[in-house]
Amino acid sequence: MNDIREQLIIDLQRIEENDYELRSGEQLRDYVKLMLEYIGDPQPELRDDLIYSTFYKWMNEKKWFSDAELRELLLILLDEQHLFYHIGSKEDQAVFTRTFSVLVVALILQRHREKAFLDSAEFTNVKEALIRYYEEEQDLRGFMQEEGWAHAAAHGADALDELVLCSESDAAIREEVLAVIQRMLYNNHQYIFSDEEDERMATIVATIIDHHLLPQQSIVDWVSSLEQCGGWPRSRNKYVARVNTKNFLRSLYFRLLPTMKNQDMVNALLKSEMKLNEFTQ
């Protein structure tokens, strides 16, 4: 098995050096099977630099996968051995399988947005899996010195950003996404985000605003609701939720500031941030 892994590294390095082209006689499916098997490898060179980068190049630049292949790949990525592999576990290496599976799901949704190939039931299955994943992921570590990026909150946010842009997403789905962002900010895992996860979550809301995907008042009301954690009894959970939410509001405010014209949105962001900033009270 180790020999297979080492050969995969050699092959993917060679493919990278050859502008991600395959040799004559090589089949895409042979590499994809192995890439899925090692998608959560604890070595960042294989997991991140080689497997994810190769998926990105083949899927979004070379457009090599057919619709049927993308659907098949999606079913695998969303299963219990990938996106939900040991879901709920913490501080172990299973997190890499989950967080790099969700990144490839984001790539597939981007392809779907360019040329739709998922039917209604398939799209609903993806939506429900992504919401469930963002709710159930408990290992929220960002960057680790030896293993590199896990970054569940950020990688999941990338997929949710693609989801809200899909034409199949209606107001109810986008509001589901806002609700699950709030739960991630409030996470009861006592994890304060320090690797710019707040920026990746802010991207989703900025996308919704920039593309007019929800009524402005719905977003203003949601922003205002974020301050509720400031009224919780004094506890570590309150501190984590307050700091995460405060940082998220700041990220969103400065993301929108260059083009923001709606005073209600400005007021909601500033009011909620001040409510959660104990140094301004």
N, C-alpha and C positions, 0 to 999 in steps of 0.2 A: 504493500500500500504506500509506503514511504517512497518507494521507487517511482510509483505513478505520480505522486505529488511533485517530486523533484523534476520529473520529465515534463510535467505541466508547466512548471516555472520556466524551464529552458525553452519550451515551445512558445509560450506567451511572450517571453522576452524576444525571441526571434521574430514573432509576428509583429510585435511593436516596432522593431527595427526595420521591418519591411512595410511600414506604413499600414499595418493591420491587414495586409493581404495574406491569403492562404496560398500554399503551394498547389501545384497541379495535382489533382487526385485527393486532396484533403477535403473533408466534409465538415461543414459548420456544426452539424449536430453532434459530432464526436467531441468537439471541444466544449460545446454548451453543456453537455452532460457532466463533464468533469468540472467545469466552472461552477455549476450549481452545487456539485458535491463539496467543493472547497470554498464556497462563497463566504463562509464565516471563519476562514482560517485565521488563527491568532497572529500570524505573521503579516504585518501591514503591507509588505511588498507584494505578496501574492493576492491578498484580499482587495486592497485598495488600488495600488499602483498598476496591477496587472489585470485581475478579473473585472473589477468595476470599469476600469478605463477601456478594456476591450469591449465589454457590453456597450458602453457609451458610443464608441467609434463605430461598431458594427450596426448598432440599432439606430442611432440618430444622425450619423454622418453618411455612412455607406448605405443605410436602408436595406440591409440584406435580408431581414426576416420577413417572411410572408405573413399575411393576416392570420392564417391558420397556425403558423409557428408562434406568433405572438400570443395568441389565445392559449395555446398549449403551455407556453412558458409561464404565462400569468397564473394558470391553475396551479402549477408547481410552486411558484413563489408564494402563493397565498396559503399553502397547506401547513400542516402541523410540523413539518420538518424544516420549514423555512421561516415565514413571517411569524409563526406562532411556536417556533421551536423553544421548548422550555419556558414559555411565556410566564411571567411572574417571578422568575428567578432573578437573583441579584448577585453582583460581584463574582460572576463566573464568565467563561468564554462563550457561552451560548448567545450572549447579547450580539455578538458580531454577525451571526447568521441572520438574526432578525433585522438588524439595522442596515445591513447591506442588501438584504432581500427587498426591503421597502424602497431603497434607492433605485433598484432596477424596475420596480413597479412604477415609480415616477417616470422613468424613461418610456415605459410602455404607454402610460396615459398620455404622454406628450405625443407619441406616434398616433394614438387614437384621436387626439385633438386635430392633428394635421389631416388625417383621413380616417374617418370613423370605421371601425371594424367590429366593435363590441355591440351585441344586441342589448336590449333593455335589461334582461335578466342578468347578463354577464356584468353590465355596468353596475347594477344594484349590488351584486356580489362583491365587486371591488370596493364600492363605497362602504358597505357594511364591514368588510374586513379592515379597511383603513381606520374607520372610527373605532372599531373594537381594539385594534392594535394600539392606537394612541391612548385609549382608556386603560388598557391592561399592562402596558409596558411599565416595569418598575425599576429597571436598571438604567438610570439616567446619567451615567458617567459620560463626560465629554471626551477629552483627550487623555490617554494614558502613555506614560513615558516609553514603555516597551511595546505595547500592543497597538499604539496609535489610536485612531478615532473609533469610538463606538457611536456617540452623538445621536442617540435615539430621538430626542425631542426635535433636533434639527432635521435629521433625515426624514422622519415622519412628516414634518412640516412641509418639506419639499414635495412629497407625494400629495398632501392635502391641497397645496397650492395648485398643482395640476388638476386635481379633482374639481375644485370650484370653478375652474375655467372651462370645463367640459360642458358642451351644450346641453347634455342630459341633466346637469345639476340645476335644480330649481331653488326657490327661496328656502324651502324646508331643509334641503340638503346643506345649503350654505349656512343656515342657522345652526344645524347640527355641528358643523365644523367650528363655528364660533364657540359653541358650548363646550366642545372637547378641548379647544385651546384654553378656555378658562379653567377647565379641570386640570390641564397640564400645568398651568401657572400656579394653581393652588395645590399642586401635588402633595399628597400626604406622605411622601417618601422622604420628606425633610431634605430636599435637594435644592440648593440655590444655584441657578444656572450661571455659569461663569465662562462658557465658551461660545458666546454670541447666539445661543439658542433663541433668545428673545428677538434678535434680528430676523431669524428665519421664520418665526411665528408672525412677526409684524409684516413680513412679506405677504402672507396670506390675506391679511386684512387690507393692506394697501392695494393688493390685486382686486379685491372685492370693491373697494372704493373707486379705484382708477377706471375699472371697467363697468361701473354702475350695475353691479350684480345683485345688490340689495338696496332697498330704499334707504336714503341717508338717515332718516329718523330711526330705523331699525339698528343701524350701526351706532348711532349716538346713544340709544338706550342701552345697547350692549356694553359700550365703553363705560357708561355711568354705573352699570351693574357690577363692574369689576371692583369698585371700591368697597363692596360689602365686607370683604375680609378684614378691612380696617376696624370693623366693629366687633370682631371676635374677642373672646376672653384672651388675656395675655397667655401666650404659649409659644413653643417653638414652631408649631404648625402655622400660627398666625404670622410669625416673623418671616418664615419662608414664603408664604403666599404674598405677604405685603411687599417684600423686597422684589420677588420675581415680577409681580404685577406692576410695581412702580417702574422697574427697568424696562418692561415691555411697553408701557405707555410712553416713556421717553423715546424709545426706539421708533415707535409708530409716529409720534409727533414730529420728530426731525425728518423722518422719511417723507411725510406729507407736506412739511412746511414750505418747500419751494413752490408748490402749486396749490396749496390749500386756500380755498376761497370761502368755504362754508364756515361762518362764525360759530354755528352751533357745534360743529365738530371740534373746532379749536377750544371752545369753552368746556366741552365735555372732557377732552383730554387733559386740559389744565386743571380742571376741578378735581378729577379723579386722582391725578398725580399729587396734588396738594393734600388731598384727603389721606393719601397713603404715605406722605413724606413727613415723618415726625419732626424733622428739623425745620419745617416751615410753620408749625403749629404753635 
